[in-house]
Amino acid sequence: MYKYEIEGGFPIKGTVRASGNKNAALPCIAATLLTSEPVVLRNIPDIEDVQVMFDILRFLGAAVERRGPNEWQVRAPDGLKSEVPPEQATRIRAAILFVGPLLARTGKVILAPPGGDVIGRRRLDTHFLALEELGAVVKIDGQYTFTASRLIGADIFLDEASVTATENAIMSAALAEGTTILRNAASEPHVQDLCRLINAMGGQVSGIGSNILTIEGTQQLHGADFAIGPDFMEIGSFIGLAAVTRGELTIEDVEPNDLRMMRIAFAKLGIQWQIHGTTLHVAAGQTMAVNPDFGGQIPKIDDAPWPGFPPDLTSIITVIATQVEGTVLVHEKLFESRMFFVDKLIGMGARIILCDPHRAVVSGPSKLNGSILVSPDVRAGMAMVIAAMCAHGTSTIHNVYQIERGYEHLTERLTALGAHIKRLPDTGSRGY
């Protein structure tokens, strides 16, 4: 276990390259099981969740080879195991993504209940219902067992636009007999990347970027060489960090189309940036004042399925709002426990009213003071890093494993930008 010690009050300045999209890397890693031929994946972030996914691949019988920085090759021969190792499954929610491709390749999957962020109930019903539509039989008895003698394409309407359920359905349908139409599908950039990878492997997925996907099943997919896109969640985090520390930052290798709704939300807090090609620049001296809605009304920033504001950034934008002049309502619609971390911000001096598990009214700017914090999940953990970097004094953040599940070489990259942050062994027994 490690902890961060952060001395706040130092503006960041410099240039950073956007990492590969964590939420694209994980399903693409799982999708390498859809073929027995080698698949090369590029721009894969060097983070904890990725390493757990590769550990699962090795257990299942795949050969995993690191070919260079952020580049991996996977070959999944015939004879794969059907049981996802329980120890790894309980560490990472993305373990559920192995169900679709393993079911298509082996006809059977055994999975322990997957772990992941503690942000409230995260139902798996949509996965089960979609796979049943394709011909799978699901048994729940302390673990999940999926069997299918054959998968047959179907016209499926998902009961919610779940990202991972959409991804599981796509991967299963890619090797199913016939055509699958997937309605009310998630359409986030990471879902689009998975679709493009499957097409690069010889699959036929159309409607990419929309909520209706058509997958023409095929008997066999082949190898591919594929690079995933940039992590727009990380980009949003770094933009916020630059703004609240009153710094200046250039971010390279961004995808401008992924940032359009984010730009609208950040503009409500007086934060702007310029993009030239794939390079984004956050200038120093941001306005940092709430822009009221027409008629002088208090604005609301609320998350929604893509192309709405990403739910993973609600924690980040809540911290940013504490440093902005004015009042804003942050509405987290999708997870009932994600906003509970704000009590730590209140303890640091933030002026926040938590109305209910989903809504918080934030008034700023507030002087934050260094504190002792514990990271509950990836995004709230990064939000705490941002709060600590704009706070007065020193903060200690425990359970940083949760942060490093999603942010590549964070301390090294922030140090290079001028942050005063140390990653130290955490020897205390705190029951995280």
Secondary structure, 3 states (H helix, E strand, C coil): CEEEEEECCCCCEEEEECCECHHHHHHHHHHHHHCCCCEEEECCCCCHHHHHHHHHHHHHCCEEEEEECCEEEEECCCCCCCECCHHHHCCCHHHHHHHHHHHHHHCEEEECCCCCCCCCCCCCHHHHHHHHHCCCEEEECCCEEEECCCCECCEEECCCCCHHHHHHHHHHHHCCECEEEEECCCCCHHHHHHHHHHHHCCCEEECCCCCEEEEECCCCCCCEEEECCECHHHHHHHHHHHHHCCCEEEEECCCHHHHHHHHHHHHCCCCCCEEECCEEEECCCCCCECCCECCCECCEEEECCCCCECHHHHHHHHHHHCCCEEEEEEECCCCCCHHHHHHHHHHHCCEEEEEECCEEEEEECCCCECCEEECCCHHHHHHHHHHHHHCECEEEEECCHHHHCCCCCHHHHHHHCCCEEEEEECCCCCCC
